Amino acid sequence: MTPPCEQVIEQYVKAVLGMKAFDVVVLDVRGLASFADTFIICSGRSHRQVSAIAEHVAHDLKAKGTRALGVEGLREGHWVLMDYGDVIIHVFYEPVRIFYDLEGLWSDAKRIEL
């Protein structure tokens, strides 16, 4: 099984970092999930920053020709899920991220270092 293309993943990570998301984790979930190959999980320090990160990601990737299939949670800013098909981006308000512990839930997934 080959790892997801690092160049493709890198464009998503750069978009997330464009609004100063922190604690970015990239998980290879192939073989563990049928609906995606990669999860990108990151945090914002406030509900407003979480929404701003997600809006920036959508705008940045759209400008590069990549549109989300769906976005949930943008208005609330607690947990924004952005579905890009093979890549799912989770933008969390930090206390919500700790509560849901996706990294623990997907602990069998390989971490991708970029």
C-alpha distances in whole Angstrom, upper triangle without the diagonal:
4,7,9,12,14,17,17,16,19,22,21,22,25,26,26,28,30,33,32,30,29,27,24,20,17,14,11,12,9,9,13,14,15,17,15,11,13,17,19,22,25,29,32,36,38,37,39,36,33,34,35,31,30,33,32,28,29,32,30,27,29,31,28,27,25,26,26,25,27,29,30,33,34,37,37,35,34,30,29,26,25,23,21,19,15,17,19,22,24,27,29,33,32,34,33,29,30,32,29,26,23,21,23,22,18,18,15,13,12,14,14,17,18
4,7,8,11,14,14,14,16,19,19,19,22,24,24,25,28,30,30,28,27,25,22,19,15,14,10,12,10,12,15,16,16,17,15,11,12,16,18,21,24,28,31,34,36,36,37,34,32,33,33,29,28,31,30,26,27,29,27,24,27,28,25,25,23,25,24,24,26,28,30,32,33,36,37,34,33,30,28,25,24,22,20,18,14,15,18,21,23,26,28,32,31,34,32,29,30,32,29,26,23,21,23,23,19,19,17,14,12,14,12,14,15
4,6,8,11,11,10,13,16,15,16,18,20,20,22,24,26,26,24,23,21,18,15,12,10,7,10,9,12,14,15,16,16,13,9,10,13,14,17,20,24,27,31,33,33,33,31,28,29,30,26,25,28,26,23,24,26,24,21,24,26,22,23,20,22,22,22,24,25,27,29,30,33,33,31,30,27,25,22,21,19,17,16,12,13,16,17,20,23,25,28,28,30,29,25,27,29,26,23,20,18,21,21,17,17,15,12,10,10,8,11,12
4,6,9,8,7,10,12,12,13,16,17,18,19,22,24,24,22,22,20,17,14,11,10,8,10,9,12,14,14,15,14,11,7,8,11,12,16,19,22,25,29,31,30,31,28,26,27,27,23,22,24,23,19,21,23,20,18,20,22,19,19,17,19,18,19,21,22,24,26,27,30,31,28,28,24,23,20,18,16,14,13,9,10,13,15,18,20,23,27,27,29,27,24,26,28,25,23,20,18,21,21,17,18,16,13,11,11,9,11,11
4,5,5,6,9,10,12,13,14,16,17,19,20,23,23,22,22,21,17,16,12,13,11,14,13,16,18,18,18,17,14,11,10,13,14,17,20,23,26,29,31,31,31,28,26,27,27,23,22,24,22,19,20,22,19,16,19,20,17,17,15,18,18,20,22,23,26,28,27,31,32,29,29,26,24,21,19,17,15,14,11,11,15,16,19,21,24,28,28,31,29,26,28,30,28,26,22,21,24,24,20,21,20,16,14,14,11,12,11
4,5,5,6,9,10,10,12,14,15,16,18,21,20,19,19,18,15,14,11,12,11,15,15,18,19,19,20,19,15,12,11,13,13,16,18,21,24,27,29,29,29,26,24,26,25,21,21,23,21,18,19,21,18,16,19,20,17,18,16,19,19,21,23,23,26,27,27,30,31,28,28,25,23,21,19,18,16,16,13,12,15,15,18,20,23,26,26,29,28,25,27,29,27,25,22,20,23,24,20,21,20,16,14,12,9,9,7
4,5,5,7,9,10,10,13,15,15,16,20,20,19,20,20,16,16,13,15,14,17,17,21,22,22,22,21,17,14,13,15,14,17,19,22,24,27,29,29,29,26,24,25,24,20,20,22,19,16,18,19,15,14,17,17,13,15,14,17,18,20,22,23,26,27,26,30,31,28,29,26,23,22,19,18,15,16,14,13,16,16,19,21,24,27,27,31,29,26,29,31,29,27,24,23,26,26,23,24,23,20,17,16,12,12,9
4,5,6,7,9,10,11,13,15,16,19,20,19,20,20,16,15,12,14,13,16,15,19,20,19,19,18,14,12,11,13,12,16,17,21,23,26,28,28,27,24,22,23,22,19,18,19,17,14,15,17,14,11,14,15,12,12,11,14,14,17,19,19,22,24,24,27,28,26,26,23,21,19,16,15,12,13,11,10,13,13,17,18,22,25,26,29,27,25,27,29,27,25,22,21,25,25,21,23,22,19,17,16,13,13,11
4,5,5,6,9,10,11,12,14,17,17,16,16,16,12,11,9,10,10,13,14,18,18,17,18,16,13,11,8,10,9,12,14,17,20,23,25,25,25,22,20,21,20,17,16,18,16,13,15,17,14,12,15,16,13,15,12,15,14,17,18,18,21,22,22,25,26,23,24,20,18,16,14,14,11,12,10,8,11,11,14,16,19,22,22,26,24,21,24,26,23,22,19,18,21,21,18,20,19,16,14,12,9,10,9
4,5,5,6,8,10,10,12,15,15,14,15,15,12,12,10,13,13,16,17,21,22,21,22,20,16,14,12,12,10,13,14,17,19,22,24,25,24,21,20,21,19,16,16,18,15,12,15,16,13,12,15,16,13,15,13,16,16,19,20,20,22,24,23,26,27,24,24,22,19,18,16,16,14,16,14,11,13,13,15,16,19,22,22,26,25,22,24,27,25,23,21,19,23,24,21,22,22,18,16,14,11,10,7
4,6,5,6,9,10,11,14,15,14,16,17,13,14,12,15,16,18,19,23,23,22,22,20,17,15,13,13,11,14,15,17,19,22,24,24,23,20,19,19,17,14,14,15,13,10,12,13,9,8,12,12,9,12,10,13,14,17,18,18,21,22,21,24,25,22,24,21,18,17,14,15,12,15,14,11,13,12,15,16,19,22,23,26,25,23,26,28,26,25,22,21,25,25,23,24,24,21,19,17,14,14,11
4,5,5,6,9,10,12,13,12,14,14,11,12,10,13,14,16,17,21,21,19,20,18,14,13,11,10,8,11,11,14,16,20,21,21,20,17,16,16,15,12,11,13,11,8,10,12,9,7,11,12,11,12,10,12,11,14,15,15,17,19,17,21,22,19,20,17,15,13,11,12,10,12,12,8,10,8,11,12,16,19,20,23,22,19,22,24,22,21,18,18,22,22,20,21,22,18,18,15,13,14,11
4,5,5,6,9,11,11,10,11,11,8,9,8,12,14,16,18,22,21,20,22,20,16,15,11,11,7,10,9,12,14,18,19,20,20,16,15,16,15,11,12,14,12,9,12,14,11,11,14,15,14,16,14,15,15,18,18,17,19,19,18,22,22,19,20,17,15,15,13,14,13,15,14,11,11,9,11,12,15,17,18,21,20,18,20,23,21,20,17,17,21,21,19,20,21,18,17,14,11,11,9
4,5,5,6,9,10,10,12,13,10,12,12,16,17,20,22,25,25,24,25,23,19,18,15,14,11,13,12,14,15,18,20,20,20,16,15,16,14,11,12,14,11,9,12,12,9,10,14,13,12,15,14,16,16,19,20,18,21,21,19,23,23,20,21,19,17,17,15,17,15,18,17,14,15,12,14,14,17,19,19,23,23,20,23,26,24,23,21,20,24,25,23,24,25,21,20,17,14,13,11
4,5,5,8,10,9,12,14,11,14,13,17,18,20,22,26,25,24,25,22,19,18,15,14,11,13,11,13,14,17,18,18,17,14,13,13,11,8,9,10,7,5,8,9,6,7,11,11,11,13,12,13,13,17,17,15,18,18,16,19,20,17,19,17,14,15,12,14,13,16,16,13,13,11,13,12,15,17,19,22,21,19,23,25,23,23,21,21,24,25,23,25,26,22,22,19,17,16,14
4,5,6,7,6,9,11,8,11,11,15,17,19,21,25,24,22,24,21,18,18,14,12,9,9,8,9,10,14,15,15,15,11,10,11,10,6,8,10,8,6,9,11,9,10,13,14,14,16,14,15,14,17,17,15,16,16,14,17,18,15,16,14,12,13,11,14,13,17,16,13,12,9,10,9,12,14,15,18,18,16,19,21,20,19,17,18,21,22,20,22,24,20,20,17,15,15,13
4,5,5,5,7,10,8,12,13,16,19,21,24,27,26,25,27,24,21,20,17,15,11,11,9,10,10,13,15,16,15,12,12,13,11,8,11,12,9,9,13,13,11,13,16,16,16,19,17,18,17,21,20,18,20,19,17,20,20,17,18,16,15,16,15,17,17,20,19,16,15,12,13,11,13,15,15,19,19,17,20,22,22,21,19,19,23,24,22,23,25,22,21,18,16,15,13
4,6,7,10,13,12,15,16,20,22,24,26,30,29,28,29,26,23,23,19,18,14,14,12,13,12,14,16,17,15,12,12,13,10,8,10,11,7,8,11,11,9,11,14,14,14,17,16,17,17,21,20,18,20,20,17,19,20,17,19,18,16,17,16,18,18,21,21,18,17,14,15,13,15,16,18,21,21,20,22,25,24,24,22,22,26,27,26,27,29,25,24,21,19,18,16
4,6,9,13,12,16,17,21,23,25,28,31,30,28,30,27,24,24,21,18,15,14,11,11,9,11,12,13,11,8,9,10,7,5,9,9,7,8,12,12,11,13,16,16,17,19,18,18,18,21,20,17,19,17,15,17,18,14,16,16,14,16,15,19,19,22,22,19,18,14,14,11,13,14,15,19,19,18,20,23,23,22,22,22,25,26,25,27,29,26,26,22,21,20,18
4,6,10,10,14,16,20,23,25,27,31,29,28,30,28,25,24,21,18,14,13,10,9,8,10,12,14,12,9,10,12,10,8,11,13,10,11,15,15,14,16,19,19,20,22,21,21,20,24,22,20,20,19,17,19,19,15,16,16,15,17,17,20,20,24,23,20,19,15,14,12,13,13,13,17,18,16,19,22,21,21,20,20,23,25,24,25,27,25,24,21,20,18,17
4,7,7,11,13,16,20,21,24,28,26,25,27,24,22,21,18,15,11,10,6,6,5,8,11,12,12,8,8,11,10,7,10,12,11,11,14,15,14,16,19,20,20,22,20,20,19,22,20,17,18,17,15,17,17,13,14,13,13,14,15,18,18,21,21,17,16,12,11,8,9,10,10,14,15,13,15,18,18,17,17,17,20,21,21,22,24,22,21,18,17,16,15
4,5,9,12,15,19,21,24,27,25,25,27,25,22,22,18,15,12,9,6,5,7,8,12,14,14,11,11,14,13,10,13,16,14,14,17,19,18,19,22,23,23,25,23,23,21,24,23,20,20,19,18,20,19,15,15,14,15,16,17,20,20,23,22,18,17,13,12,10,10,10,9,13,14,12,13,17,17,15,15,15,18,20,19,20,22,20,20,16,16,15,14
4,6,10,13,17,18,22,24,23,23,25,24,21,20,16,13,10,8,6,6,9,11,14,16,17,14,13,16,16,13,15,18,17,16,19,21,20,20,24,25,24,26,24,24,22,25,23,21,21,20,19,22,21,17,16,15,15,16,17,20,20,23,21,18,16,13,12,10,10,11,9,13,14,11,12,15,15,13,13,12,15,17,16,16,19,17,16,13,13,13,13
4,7,10,14,16,19,22,20,20,23,21,18,17,13,10,7,6,4,7,10,13,16,17,18,15,13,16,16,12,14,17,15,14,17,19,17,17,21,22,21,23,20,21,19,22,21,19,19,19,19,21,21,17,16,14,14,14,15,17,17,19,18,14,13,10,10,9,10,13,12,15,15,12,13,17,16,13,12,11,15,16,15,15,18,15,14,11,11,10,10
4,6,10,12,15,18,17,17,20,18,15,14,10,8,6,5,6,10,13,16,19,19,21,18,16,18,19,15,16,19,18,16,19,21,19,19,22,24,22,24,21,21,20,21,21,19,20,20,20,23,22,19,18,15,15,15,15,16,17,18,16,13,12,10,10,11,12,14,13,16,16,12,13,16,15,12,10,8,12,13,12,12,14,11,10,7,8,8,10
4,7,9,12,15,14,14,17,16,12,11,7,6,5,6,9,12,16,19,21,22,23,20,17,20,20,16,16,19,18,15,18,21,19,17,21,22,21,22,19,20,18,19,19,19,20,20,21,24,24,21,20,16,16,14,14,15,14,15,13,10,10,9,10,12,14,17,16,19,18,14,16,19,16,14,11,10,13,14,11,12,13,9,8,6,5,7,9
4,6,9,12,11,11,14,14,10,8,6,5,6,8,11,15,18,22,24,24,25,23,20,22,23,19,18,22,21,18,20,23,21,20,23,25,23,23,20,21,19,20,20,19,20,21,22,26,25,22,21,17,17,15,15,15,15,15,12,10,10,10,11,14,15,19,18,20,19,15,17,18,16,13,10,8,11,11,8,9,9,6,6,5,6,9,11
4,6,9,9,9,12,12,9,6,5,7,9,11,15,18,22,25,27,27,28,26,23,25,25,22,21,24,23,20,21,24,23,20,23,25,23,23,20,21,19,20,20,21,22,23,24,28,27,25,24,20,19,17,16,15,15,14,10,10,11,12,14,17,19,22,22,24,22,18,20,22,19,16,13,11,14,13,10,11,9,6,5,6,7,10,12
4,6,5,6,9,9,7,5,5,7,10,12,16,19,23,26,28,27,29,27,23,25,26,23,21,25,25,21,22,25,24,22,24,27,25,24,21,21,19,19,19,20,20,22,24,27,27,25,23,19,19,16,16,14,14,13,10,10,10,13,14,17,19,22,22,24,21,18,20,21,17,15,12,11,13,11,8,10,8,5,7,9,10,14,16
4,5,6,7,9,7,5,7,10,13,16,19,23,26,30,31,30,32,30,26,28,29,25,24,27,27,23,24,27,25,23,25,27,25,24,21,21,20,19,20,21,22,25,26,30,29,28,26,23,22,18,18,15,15,13,9,11,12,15,17,20,22,26,26,27,25,22,24,24,21,19,15,15,16,15,11,13,11,8,9,12,12,16,17
4,6,7,10,9,8,11,13,16,18,22,25,29,32,33,33,34,32,29,30,32,29,27,30,30,26,27,30,29,26,28,31,28,28,24,25,23,22,23,24,25,27,29,32,32,30,28,25,24,21,21,18,18,15,13,14,15,18,19,23,24,28,28,29,26,24,25,25,22,20,17,16,17,15,12,13,10,9,11,14,15,19,21
4,7,9,9,9,10,11,15,16,20,23,27,30,31,30,32,30,27,28,30,27,25,28,29,25,26,30,29,26,28,31,29,28,25,24,22,21,21,22,22,24,26,30,29,27,25,22,22,18,19,17,18,15,13,14,14,17,17,21,22,25,25,26,23,20,22,22,18,17,13,13,14,11,8,10,8,7,10,13,15,19,21
4,6,6,7,9,10,14,16,19,22,25,29,29,28,30,29,25,26,28,25,23,26,27,23,23,27,26,24,25,29,27,26,22,21,19,17,18,19,19,22,24,27,26,25,24,20,19,16,16,14,15,12,10,11,11,14,15,19,20,24,24,25,22,20,21,21,18,17,13,14,15,12,10,13,11,10,12,15,16,20,21
4,6,8,11,12,16,18,22,25,28,31,32,30,32,30,27,27,29,26,24,26,27,24,23,27,27,23,25,28,26,24,21,20,18,16,17,19,20,22,24,28,28,27,25,22,20,17,16,13,14,11,10,12,12,16,17,21,23,26,27,28,25,23,25,24,21,20,16,17,19,16,13,16,15,13,15,18,18,22,23
4,7,9,11,14,16,20,22,25,29,29,27,29,27,24,24,26,23,20,23,24,20,20,23,23,20,21,25,23,21,18,17,14,12,13,15,16,19,21,24,24,24,23,19,17,14,13,10,11,8,7,9,9,13,14,18,20,24,25,26,23,21,23,23,19,19,16,17,19,16,14,17,16,14,16,18,18,22,23
4,6,8,11,13,17,20,23,27,27,26,27,25,22,23,24,21,19,21,22,18,18,21,21,18,19,23,21,19,16,16,13,12,13,15,16,19,20,24,24,23,22,18,16,13,12,9,9,6,4,6,7,10,13,16,19,22,23,25,22,20,22,22,19,18,14,15,18,15,13,16,15,12,14,15,15,18,19
4,7,10,13,17,20,23,27,28,27,28,26,23,24,25,22,20,22,22,19,19,22,21,18,20,23,20,20,16,17,15,15,16,17,19,21,23,26,26,25,24,20,18,15,14,11,10,8,5,6,8,11,14,17,20,23,24,26,23,20,23,24,20,19,15,15,17,16,12,15,13,10,11,12,12,15,16
4,7,10,13,17,20,23,25,24,25,23,20,21,22,18,17,20,20,16,17,20,19,16,19,21,19,19,16,16,14,15,16,16,18,20,20,24,24,22,21,17,16,13,12,10,10,9,6,5,6,8,11,14,17,20,20,23,21,17,20,21,18,16,13,12,15,14,11,13,13,9,10,10,9,12,13
4,6,10,13,16,20,21,21,22,20,17,18,19,16,14,18,18,14,16,19,18,16,19,21,20,20,16,16,14,15,15,14,15,17,18,21,21,18,17,14,13,10,10,10,10,11,9,6,5,6,7,11,13,16,17,19,17,14,16,18,15,13,10,10,13,12,10,12,13,9,10,10,10,13,14
4,7,10,13,17,19,18,19,17,14,16,16,13,12,15,15,12,14,17,16,14,17,20,18,19,16,16,14,16,15,14,15,16,16,20,20,17,16,13,12,10,10,11,11,12,11,7,6,5,6,8,11,14,15,17,16,13,15,17,15,13,10,10,14,14,12,14,15,12,12,10,10,11,12
4,7,11,14,16,16,17,15,12,14,15,12,12,15,15,13,15,18,17,17,20,22,21,22,19,18,16,18,16,15,15,15,15,18,17,14,13,10,10,9,10,12,14,15,14,11,8,6,5,6,8,11,11,14,12,9,12,14,12,10,8,8,12,12,11,13,15,13,13,11,12,13,14
4,7,10,12,13,14,11,9,12,13,10,10,14,14,12,15,17,17,17,20,21,21,22,20,19,17,19,18,15,15,15,14,17,16,13,12,10,10,11,12,14,16,18,17,13,11,8,6,5,6,9,9,12,11,8,11,14,13,12,11,11,14,15,15,16,18,16,16,13,14,14,14
4,7,9,10,12,9,7,11,11,9,11,14,14,13,16,18,18,19,21,23,23,25,22,21,19,21,19,16,16,14,14,16,14,11,10,9,10,12,14,17,18,21,21,17,14,11,8,6,5,6,5,9,9,7,10,13,12,12,12,13,15,17,17,18,21,19,20,17,17,17,17
4,6,7,8,5,5,9,9,8,10,13,13,13,16,17,18,19,21,23,23,25,23,22,20,22,20,17,16,14,13,14,13,9,9,10,11,13,15,18,20,23,23,19,17,13,11,7,6,5,6,10,10,10,12,14,15,15,15,16,19,20,21,22,25,23,23,20,21,20,20
4,7,8,6,7,11,11,11,13,15,15,16,19,20,21,22,25,26,27,29,26,25,23,26,23,20,19,16,15,16,14,11,10,12,14,17,18,22,24,27,27,23,20,17,14,11,9,6,6,9,11,11,13,15,16,16,18,18,21,22,23,24,27,26,26,23,24,23,23
4,5,5,6,9,10,11,13,14,15,17,19,20,21,23,24,26,27,29,26,25,23,25,22,19,17,14,13,13,11,8,8,11,12,16,18,22,24,27,27,24,21,17,15,11,9,6,8,10,11,12,14,15,17,18,19,20,22,23,25,26,29,27,28,26,26,26,26
4,5,5,6,9,10,11,12,14,16,17,18,20,21,23,24,26,27,25,23,21,23,20,16,14,11,9,9,7,4,6,9,10,14,16,20,22,25,26,23,19,16,14,10,8,6,9,10,10,12,15,15,16,18,19,21,23,23,24,26,29,27,29,26,27,27,27
4,5,5,6,9,10,11,12,14,15,16,18,20,21,22,24,26,24,22,20,23,20,16,15,12,10,9,9,6,9,11,11,15,16,20,22,25,27,23,20,17,15,12,11,9,12,14,14,15,18,19,19,21,21,23,26,26,27,29,32,30,30,28,28,28,27
4,5,5,6,9,10,10,12,14,15,16,18,20,21,22,24,22,21,19,22,20,16,16,13,11,11,11,8,10,11,11,14,15,19,21,24,25,21,19,15,13,10,10,8,11,13,14,14,17,18,19,20,20,21,24,25,25,27,29,27,28,25,25,24,23
4,5,5,6,9,10,11,13,14,15,17,18,20,21,23,20,19,17,19,16,13,12,10,8,10,9,5,7,8,7,11,12,16,18,21,22,18,15,12,10,6,6,6,9,12,11,11,15,16,16,17,17,18,21,21,22,24,26,24,25,22,23,23,22
4,5,5,6,9,10,11,12,14,15,16,18,20,21,19,17,15,17,15,11,11,8,6,7,8,5,8,9,7,11,11,15,17,20,22,19,16,13,11,8,9,9,13,15,14,14,18,19,18,20,19,21,24,24,24,26,29,26,27,25,25,25,24
4,5,5,6,9,10,10,12,14,15,16,18,20,18,17,16,19,17,13,14,12,9,10,11,9,12,12,10,13,13,17,18,21,23,19,17,14,13,10,11,11,14,17,17,17,20,21,21,22,21,23,26,26,26,28,30,28,28,25,25,25,23
4,6,5,6,9,10,10,12,14,15,17,18,16,15,14,17,16,13,13,12,10,12,13,10,12,11,9,11,11,15,15,19,20,16,14,11,10,7,10,11,13,16,16,15,18,20,19,20,19,20,23,23,23,25,27,24,25,22,21,21,20
4,5,5,6,9,10,11,12,14,15,16,14,13,11,14,12,9,10,10,7,10,12,9,11,10,7,9,8,11,12,16,17,14,12,9,9,7,10,12,14,17,16,15,19,20,19,19,18,19,23,22,22,24,26,23,24,22,21,22,20
4,5,5,6,8,10,10,12,14,15,14,12,11,14,13,10,12,11,8,10,13,11,14,13,10,11,10,13,14,18,19,16,15,12,13,11,13,14,18,20,19,19,22,23,22,23,22,23,27,26,26,28,30,27,28,25,24,25,23
4,5,5,6,8,10,11,12,14,13,12,12,16,15,13,15,15,11,14,16,13,16,15,12,14,12,15,14,18,19,16,15,12,14,12,14,16,18,21,20,20,23,25,24,24,22,23,27,27,26,28,30,27,27,24,23,23,20
4,6,5,6,8,10,11,12,10,10,10,13,13,11,13,14,12,15,17,14,16,14,11,11,9,11,11,15,16,13,12,9,11,10,14,16,18,21,20,19,22,24,22,22,20,21,25,24,23,25,27,24,24,21,20,20,18
4,6,5,6,9,10,10,8,7,7,11,10,9,12,13,11,14,16,15,17,15,11,11,8,10,10,14,15,13,12,11,13,12,15,18,20,23,21,20,24,25,23,24,22,23,27,26,25,27,28,25,26,24,22,23,21
4,6,5,6,9,10,9,9,10,14,14,12,15,16,13,16,18,17,20,18,15,15,12,14,13,17,19,16,16,14,16,15,18,20,23,26,24,23,27,28,27,27,25,26,30,29,28,31,32,28,28,26,24,25,22
4,6,5,7,9,9,10,11,15,16,15,18,19,16,19,21,19,21,19,16,16,13,15,13,17,18,15,16,14,16,15,19,21,23,26,25,24,27,29,27,27,25,26,29,29,27,30,31,27,27,24,22,22,19
4,5,5,6,5,7,8,12,13,13,17,18,16,19,22,19,21,19,16,15,11,12,10,13,14,12,13,12,15,15,19,21,24,27,25,23,27,29,26,26,24,24,28,27,26,28,29,25,25,23,20,21,18
4,5,5,5,5,8,11,13,13,17,19,16,19,22,20,23,21,17,16,13,13,11,14,16,14,15,15,17,17,21,23,26,29,27,26,30,31,29,29,26,27,31,30,28,31,31,28,28,26,24,25,22
4,5,7,9,12,15,17,17,20,22,19,22,24,23,25,23,20,19,16,17,14,17,19,17,18,17,20,20,23,25,28,31,30,28,32,33,31,31,29,30,33,33,31,33,34,30,30,28,25,25,23
4,6,9,12,15,17,18,21,23,21,24,26,24,26,24,21,20,16,16,13,16,17,15,17,17,20,20,24,26,28,32,30,28,32,33,31,31,28,29,32,32,29,32,32,28,27,26,23,23,20
4,6,10,13,15,16,20,23,21,24,26,25,27,24,21,19,15,15,12,14,15,15,17,17,20,21,25,27,30,33,31,29,33,34,31,31,28,29,33,32,29,32,32,28,28,27,24,25,22
4,7,9,12,13,17,20,18,21,24,22,24,21,18,16,12,11,8,10,12,11,13,13,17,18,22,24,27,30,27,26,29,30,28,28,25,26,29,28,26,28,28,25,25,24,21,23,20
4,6,9,10,14,17,15,18,21,20,22,19,15,14,10,9,7,10,12,11,12,13,16,17,20,23,26,28,26,25,28,29,26,27,24,25,29,27,25,28,29,25,26,25,23,24,23
4,5,7,11,14,13,16,18,17,19,16,12,10,6,6,5,8,11,10,9,10,13,14,17,20,23,25,23,22,25,26,23,24,21,23,26,24,23,26,26,23,24,23,22,24,22
4,7,10,14,14,17,19,19,20,17,13,11,8,5,6,7,10,10,10,12,14,16,19,22,25,27,23,23,26,26,23,24,21,23,26,24,22,26,26,23,24,24,23,25,25
4,7,10,11,14,16,15,17,14,10,8,6,5,7,9,12,12,10,11,12,14,16,19,22,24,21,20,24,23,21,22,19,22,24,22,22,25,26,23,25,24,24,26,25
4,7,7,10,12,12,13,10,7,6,5,6,9,11,14,12,10,9,10,11,13,16,19,21,18,17,21,21,18,20,18,20,23,21,21,24,26,23,25,24,23,25,25
4,6,8,9,10,10,8,6,5,7,9,12,14,17,15,11,11,10,10,12,14,17,18,15,15,19,18,16,18,16,20,22,20,20,24,25,23,25,24,25,27,26
4,6,6,6,7,6,5,7,9,12,15,17,19,17,14,12,10,9,10,11,15,15,12,14,17,16,15,17,16,19,21,20,21,24,26,24,26,25,26,27,27
4,6,5,8,8,5,8,9,12,15,18,20,17,14,12,11,9,11,11,15,17,14,15,19,19,17,20,19,21,24,23,23,26,28,26,28,26,26,27,27
4,6,9,10,9,12,13,16,19,22,24,21,18,16,14,12,13,13,16,17,15,17,20,20,19,22,21,24,26,25,26,29,31,29,31,29,29,31,30
4,6,8,8,12,14,17,20,23,25,22,18,16,14,12,11,10,14,14,12,14,17,16,16,19,19,22,24,23,24,27,30,28,30,28,29,30,30
4,6,6,10,12,16,19,22,23,20,17,14,11,8,8,7,11,12,10,12,15,15,15,17,17,20,22,21,22,25,28,26,27,25,26,27,26
4,7,10,13,16,19,22,23,20,16,14,10,8,6,5,9,9,7,9,12,11,11,14,14,17,19,18,20,22,25,24,26,24,25,26,26
4,6,10,13,16,18,19,16,12,10,7,6,4,6,9,10,7,8,11,11,10,12,12,14,17,16,17,20,22,21,22,21,22,23,24
4,6,10,13,15,17,14,10,8,6,5,6,9,12,14,11,11,15,15,13,15,13,16,18,18,18,21,23,21,22,21,21,23,23
4,6,10,12,13,11,7,6,5,7,9,12,14,16,13,12,16,16,13,14,12,15,18,16,16,19,21,18,20,19,19,21,21
4,6,9,11,8,6,5,6,8,11,14,17,19,16,15,19,19,17,17,15,17,20,18,18,21,22,19,20,19,19,21,20
4,6,8,7,5,7,9,11,14,18,20,22,19,18,21,21,18,19,16,18,21,19,17,21,21,18,20,19,19,21,21
4,6,5,6,8,11,13,17,20,22,25,22,20,24,24,21,21,18,19,22,21,19,22,22,19,20,19,18,20,19
4,5,7,10,13,16,19,23,25,27,24,22,25,25,22,22,18,20,22,20,18,21,21,18,19,19,18,21,20
4,7,10,13,16,19,23,24,27,24,21,24,25,22,21,17,18,21,19,16,19,18,15,16,16,15,18,18
4,7,10,13,16,20,21,23,21,18,21,22,19,19,15,16,19,17,15,17,17,14,15,14,13,15,15
4,7,10,13,17,18,20,17,15,18,19,16,16,12,14,17,15,13,16,17,14,15,14,14,17,17
4,6,10,13,15,17,15,13,16,17,15,15,12,13,16,16,14,17,18,15,16,14,14,16,16
4,6,10,11,14,11,9,13,14,11,12,9,11,14,14,13,16,18,15,17,15,15,17,17
4,7,9,12,10,8,12,14,12,13,11,13,16,16,16,18,21,18,19,17,17,18,18
4,6,8,6,5,9,10,10,10,10,12,15,15,16,18,21,19,20,18,19,20,20
4,6,5,6,9,10,11,12,13,15,17,18,19,20,24,22,23,21,22,23,23
4,5,5,6,9,10,10,12,13,15,16,18,19,22,21,22,20,21,21,22
4,5,5,6,9,10,12,14,15,16,18,19,23,22,24,22,24,24,25
4,5,5,6,8,10,13,14,14,16,18,21,21,23,21,23,24,25
4,5,5,6,7,9,11,12,13,15,18,17,19,17,19,20,21
4,6,5,8,9,10,11,14,14,18,18,19,18,20,21,23
4,6,9,11,11,11,14,15,19,19,21,20,23,24,26
4,6,9,9,8,11,13,16,16,19,18,21,22,24
4,5,5,6,9,10,13,13,16,15,18,19,22
4,5,5,6,8,11,11,13,13,15,17,20
4,5,5,6,9,8,10,10,13,15,17
4,5,5,9,10,12,12,15,18,20
4,6,8,9,13,13,16,19,22
4,5,6,9,10,13,16,19
4,5,8,9,13,15,19
4,7,9,13,16,19
4,6,9,13,16
4,6,10,13
4,6,10
4,6
4
